[in-house]
């Protein structure tokens, strides 16, 4: 499953990413590809990869969901896998 956040502002993307990951987890998706862009700013990418970013927000909302964050096919994409 691929979800595009390219062009969103960080405050818009933060909640949307968490909501989308929770929905994907609940529907049994194994891997999610997050398209966040790169050339016109990297705030969404920094949020996804940052220590106080996506993992922290997701843990606060749904502590039962564990994720792995991996480099994608380009600098504008990040892969998320759900850990069992």
Secondary structure, 3 states (H helix, E strand, C coil): CEEECCCCCHHHHHHHHHHHHHHHHHCCCCEEEEECCCCCCCHHHHHHHCCCCHHHHHHHHCCCCEEEEEECCCCCEEEEEEEC
